[in-house]
Amino acid sequence: MRQLQFDAFGEPITQELRAAAEPANCTGTASRIALKAGIGVFWTLVVVIVAARAAFFDPNFAEHFSRVAALGHYLQQVSAT
């Protein structure tokens, strides 16, 4: 008996649709090189972004929000009077 599968909307998936949805098995040299290059680019971007966030970290960042909130409260009081 074949196992019945459903898509995200609850519709049953036929055998033809399931075969079309499954990715082809790529084991070629070019695909391995592209995969390793993509992984390398991803992790390089992760390291660069984390290093940039650490280098340009502003410890008074939350203080800017409190100034904006205080200005908002002041404007509410001025407009209420």
N, C-alpha and C positions, 0 to 999 in steps of 0.2 A: 504494500500500500504506500502510495507516495504521500509525503508530508505536505500539508497545506500551509502556505505562507501568506502573510498579509502585508500590504504596504502601509505607509504612515496614516492613511485615511481609512483603513479598515477594509479596503478592497482586496479580494484574493488575487495573488500573483500567479499568472500562468507560467508554464515551463518556458515559453519563448521569451517572455519578458524577463524572467529570472536569468536566462542565459545572456541576454543583451545587457543586463545591468551589471553582471560580474566583470571585473576588469580582466583584460587579457594577461596571461602570464608572460611578462617580459623578463627574460634572463640574459639579454644581450649585453655586450661590453659597453655599448653606448648608454644603455639605460642604467647600468651600474655606475658609470661615470657621472651621469646626470644626477642620479640619486645622491651620490657622495658630494657632488658640488652643491646641490641644494641644501643638504644637511650642513655643510660647511658655511654657506652663506647665512643660513638661519642662525646658527650658534655664534657666528661672528657678529651679526646684528644684535643678538642678545647681550653679548659681552660689551659691545660699544655703547648700547643704550644704558646698561646698568652702570658702566664706568662714567658716562656723561652725567647721569643722575647723581652719582656720588660726588663728582667733581663740582657740579654747580648746585649743590644742595643749599637751600636757604633755610636756616633754622627759624627765622622769623616769619615764615610763610603764613602760619595761622594768625599771626598778629594783623596781617593785612585784612583778613576777613572780619576781625573784630572792629577794625576802623570803619569798614563799610557798614557793618551792623549798627554801630554807634551813629553814623551819619543818617542811616535810615530811621532810627528812633528819633533823632533830632528833627528830621524833616516831618515825621508824623506829629510830633508835639507842636511844631511851628504851624502846620496846616490845621491842626485841631483848634488852635486859639484864634 
